[in-house]
């Protein structure tokens, strides 16, 4: 028999906390199983559904409730944070409850708003003019359909991109459909990130994840060898529910479109990820407006530039979190 892989600090911390709260775990296959402190803490006899597993390559302990409780919530029940899933993080005080309201949250909200305004001011974006396309010259046509899926791959819904030819160009538009299980309904669907199964796989493997503003850029990112995602219906439609699925990810790069709504959108995405993932970066195209323009101009992924104010802010937040917990 081969010796078991060395297990790091995160493994000790998480198992100790779970054992103290829920009783000893049982080893089964690759997982050590505990009762889930979120949905199995009622004293009834459940079949344990919280799996814990150490990944030596990442120096990370994976925590997964097979009934889909949120990692962050599971860890907070035993006074731990998402950050405790990594070995390299410093000691923290296990007596400090993470469920206490944090006065910094309010400050961060207002700091974020003024930061976005500063970033927008610094970028000197021109006031957008509405282009005069003239009259439509034909019916709207489908350009492509992007399918959104649940974690296991079942279809949740789809976004269809349309174009309508006009005298001086073409107008683009989008519409959503929800998959009921048997038919398409012309309505919005659940807030799942685009290409969710790939995103969850990347979270498990500790791969970097990119968040773009739209599906077209996400597809370009995959062509460039990256893992990427976005929300349906563009800027302003990202929610904490989307961020929930990225909990436990390592490094997440938000690519801001270079315009006002793009910066506001990127700041909102970054804010919802703070505390859920290892590191948040906010970058932008070195040429043009978005990732597609950047790549079309011949730039590499490494050439993406920091968004002034926002990138530094979210990197420093990470630093503060680590200092605070020492
Ligand atoms: Zn659970």
Boltz pocket constraint, residues with backbone or C-beta under 6 A from the ligand:
constraints:
  - pocket:
      binder: B
      contacts: [[A, 36], [A, 37], [A, 38], [A, 39], [A, 40], [A, 49], [A, 50], [A, 65], [A, 66], [A, 67], [A, 68], [A, 69]]
      max_distance: 6.0
